[in-house]
Amino acid sequence: MTIMHYPQRALQLWSLLALAAMTRTILTYDDVSALTGLPTDSAKTLGYVYFYCAQYKLPLLSSLVVRKEDYKPSSDLYDKLDIRAEQRRCFAHDWLKQPVPSPDEFETAHAAKAGLNG
């Protein structure tokens, strides 16, 4: 059995999140789990997507995944953001023209996260 590491899982989420953005869909953590097989608490994997988007100044695709209780992302990375505005940025971006990141690019962005989450 092959074990996927966080950067590979982030790649798996990228396509789902890009499609969600293009269809103006907000997903819950339960939705992501049901669609991908990832654990319900996929915050660590979503962190790789967050830091990649932040590094390249893209709309934060990871902001499209929220708790069903309050429709907010579970990470404190979003505490200073207007989540609804960030989600609108995701909806407006042309994700079909955006190159799909590689697992190595996710890893590099995550490793460089210091200074991006302030």
N, C-alpha and C positions, 0 to 999 in steps of 0.2 A: 504494500500500500504506500503510495506517495503522499508525503505530508506537505501541504502548502504552507509557506511562510507568509508573514504579513504582507510583503511587497506583492507576492503573487495573488493574495486575496484582495489586495487593493486594486489590482488590475481587473480582477473579476467584478469588483464593485463599480469600477469606472464606467463600464458599458451600461450597467443597470442605472446608474445615476445620470449618465448623459441622456439615456432614453427617458428617464423620469423628467429631466429638465425640458427636453424637447416636447413632451406631452403635458407639461405644466402639472406634474404630479408630485405630491409630498408623500413620502413613505414613512411608515413607522419602523422601529427596530424589529418588530414582529414580522412586518411585510418583508424586510430584507432577509430575515432568517428563513422565512418560508420560501422565498424565491431563490436563495443561494445556498442554503444549508449551513450558513455561518451561524455561530451562536447568537442568541437574542441580544446579548451585550457585545455588539461589534464595534464599540468605540475605538479600540486600539487600531483595528484595521482602517476605520474611517479617518483616524489621525494621519495615516500615510497620504490619503487623498487630500485632507485638509492642508498639510504642509506642502504638498506638491502645488496645489492651487495657489496657496499663499506665496510660495517662492516665485511663481511665474505670473503673479498678479491676475489670476483668473478668478471668476466668481467661485465661491466656495461650494463646490458640488456636495460636499459632505453635509452642508446645512439643510439639504433636502430630507435628511433622515432625522426623525423626531420621536419623542416619547408620545405615546397615545394619550397619556394623562393631561399633558399641557401643551402639546405640539411645539416643544422646544428641543433642540439637541441636548444630549446629556452632558457633554463636555463643557468645562468652564472656559474653554478657548473662545466660546461664543458670547461670553458674559457682556462684553462691551459693544457687541454688534446689534444692529437692527436686523433681526433674523428675517423678517418679512421682506425687507429691502434686499437683503442678500439673496433670498430665494427668487425674487423678481429678476435680479442680475443673472442668476442661473438660467431662468426661463428665456431671457433675451439673448443670451450668448449663442452663437452658431457652433454647436458642438460637433457638427459634421465636418467643419473646417479645422477643428482642433485635433492635432495629432494625438494618438493614444499613447500615453506614457508606457515605458517599459518598467519591469520590476526594478531594474537598477536605478532608473530615474526616481521612482518612489523611494527607494532606499536612500539615495543621495539627498533628496529633499528632507526626508525625515531626520537624517543625521545632521543636517544643517539647520534644524528647527530653532535653535537658540537665536533669539532676536526677532523671530517672525511672529511669536505669539504674545507680544506685549501690547 
